[in-house]
Amino acid sequence: MKCISLEFDQLKKDMSAAFDAGEWQRLAELDRHCQALVKKRIETDPRIMFDELKTMLGFYETLLNACKGEKDDFAGKVQRIKADRKNSRTYDQFQRLAVCD
């Protein structure tokens, strides 16, 4: 059980580090590794996994909420860029009209 806990603890640290660094591909790889680790452990002894799975579920919920926050921030930036681009085009059109008058 101790070895399993250490593996999951290291996995959580690695996933947190990847998230903090914005290494999304690495985070996806670690997620796949976590899935494989869970499957392997369940095959070995399904009962031993309950506490570890509860802990990982809590970690994933926290990580998922953080990812959603990042996604929302990024989406907001994209929307502002689109609005700025549209406003710039409108300004350019008015400038051209003013020159023509």
C-alpha contacts under 8 A as a table, 3 or more apart, distances in Angstrom:
res1	aa1	res2	aa2	distance
1	M	4	I	5.14
1	M	5	S	6.26
1	M	48	I	7.12
2	K	5	S	5.12
2	K	6	L	6.25
3	C	6	L	5.10
3	C	7	E	6.25
4	I	7	E	5.13
4	I	8	F	6.28
5	S	8	F	5.19
5	S	9	D	5.96
5	S	52	E	6.91
6	L	9	D	4.95
6	L	10	Q	6.07
7	E	10	Q	5.25
7	E	11	L	6.11
8	F	11	L	4.87
8	F	12	K	6.09
8	F	34	C	7.93
8	F	52	E	7.69
8	F	56	M	7.71
9	D	12	K	5.15
9	D	13	K	6.30
10	Q	13	K	5.05
10	Q	14	D	6.11
11	L	14	D	5.08
11	L	15	M	6.05
11	L	30	L	7.22
11	L	34	C	7.26
12	K	15	M	5.08
12	K	16	S	6.04
12	K	59	F	7.49
13	K	16	S	5.13
13	K	17	A	6.11
14	D	17	A	5.10
14	D	18	A	6.15
14	D	30	L	7.63
15	M	18	A	5.07
15	M	19	F	6.14
15	M	27	L	5.72
15	M	30	L	6.38
15	M	31	D	7.82
16	S	19	F	5.07
16	S	20	D	6.08
16	S	63	L	7.74
17	A	20	D	5.09
17	A	21	A	6.12
18	A	21	A	5.15
18	A	22	G	6.05
18	A	23	E	4.95
18	A	24	W	6.93
18	A	26	R	6.24
18	A	27	L	5.59
19	F	22	G	5.00
19	F	23	E	6.03
19	F	24	W	6.77
19	F	27	L	6.55
20	D	23	E	7.72
23	E	26	R	5.37
23	E	27	L	6.24
24	W	27	L	4.93
24	W	28	A	6.23
25	Q	28	A	5.11
25	Q	29	E	6.33
26	R	29	E	5.02
26	R	30	L	6.19
27	L	30	L	5.08
27	L	31	D	6.13
28	A	31	D	5.00
28	A	32	R	6.36
29	E	32	R	5.18
29	E	33	H	6.23
30	L	33	H	4.83
30	L	34	C	6.09
31	D	34	C	5.00
31	D	35	Q	6.33
32	R	35	Q	5.08
32	R	36	A	6.30
33	H	36	A	5.12
33	H	37	L	6.09
34	C	37	L	4.99
34	C	38	V	6.12
35	Q	38	V	5.19
35	Q	39	K	6.26
36	A	39	K	5.15
36	A	40	K	6.09
37	L	40	K	5.09
37	L	41	R	6.11
38	V	41	R	5.17
38	V	42	I	6.04
38	V	49	M	7.95
39	K	42	I	5.18
39	K	43	E	6.23
40	K	43	E	5.28
40	K	44	T	6.40
41	R	44	T	4.97
41	R	45	D	6.16
41	R	46	P	6.99
41	R	49	M	6.96
42	I	45	D	5.27
42	I	46	P	4.27
42	I	47	R	7.73
42	I	48	I	7.95
42	I	49	M	6.50
43	E	46	P	6.35
45	D	48	I	5.73
45	D	49	M	7.18
46	P	49	M	5.69
46	P	50	F	7.57
47	R	50	F	6.07
48	I	51	D	7.29
48	I	52	E	7.88
49	M	52	E	5.26
49	M	53	L	5.86
50	F	53	L	5.18
50	F	54	K	6.24
51	D	54	K	5.13
51	D	55	T	6.29
52	E	55	T	5.09
52	E	56	M	6.12
53	L	56	M	4.97
53	L	57	L	5.94
54	K	57	L	5.06
54	K	58	G	6.40
55	T	58	G	5.26
55	T	59	F	6.33
56	M	59	F	4.90
56	M	60	Y	5.99
57	L	60	Y	5.06
57	L	61	E	6.14
58	G	61	E	5.14
58	G	62	T	6.36
59	F	62	T	5.20
59	F	63	L	6.12
60	Y	63	L	4.92
60	Y	64	L	5.79
61	E	64	L	5.09
61	E	65	N	6.16
62	T	65	N	5.24
62	T	66	A	6.29
63	L	66	A	5.05
63	L	67	C	6.13
64	L	67	C	4.95
64	L	68	K	6.13
65	N	68	K	5.04
65	N	69	G	6.26
66	A	69	G	5.03
66	A	70	E	6.33
67	C	70	E	5.02
67	C	71	K	6.10
68	K	71	K	4.95
68	K	72	D	6.06
69	G	72	D	5.11
69	G	73	D	6.15
70	E	73	D	5.09
70	E	74	F	6.13
71	K	74	F	5.10
71	K	75	A	6.03
72	D	75	A	5.00
72	D	76	G	6.08
73	D	76	G	5.11
73	D	77	K	6.33
74	F	77	K	5.10
74	F	78	V	6.25
75	A	78	V	5.06
75	A	79	Q	6.17
76	G	79	Q	5.07
76	G	80	R	6.21
77	K	80	R	5.08
77	K	81	I	6.19
78	V	81	I	5.07
78	V	82	K	6.21
79	Q	82	K	5.09
79	Q	83	A	6.13
80	R	83	A	5.03
80	R	84	D	5.98
81	I	84	D	5.04
81	I	85	R	6.07
82	K	85	R	5.08
82	K	86	K	6.19
83	A	86	K	5.08
83	A	87	N	6.08
84	D	87	N	5.03
84	D	88	S	6.01
85	R	88	S	5.03
85	R	89	R	6.26
86	K	89	R	5.16
86	K	90	T	6.25
87	N	90	T	5.04
87	N	91	Y	6.11
88	S	91	Y	5.03
88	S	92	D	6.13
89	R	92	D	5.02
89	R	93	Q	6.19
90	T	93	Q	5.09
90	T	94	F	6.33
91	Y	94	F	5.15
91	Y	95	Q	6.15
92	D	95	Q	4.98
92	D	96	R	6.24
93	Q	96	R	5.16
93	Q	97	L	6.28
94	F	97	L	5.00
94	F	98	A	6.09
95	Q	98	A	5.07
95	Q	99	V	6.27
96	R	99	V	5.15
96	R	100	C	6.31
97	L	100	C	5.12
97	L	101	D	6.45
98	A	101	D	5.32
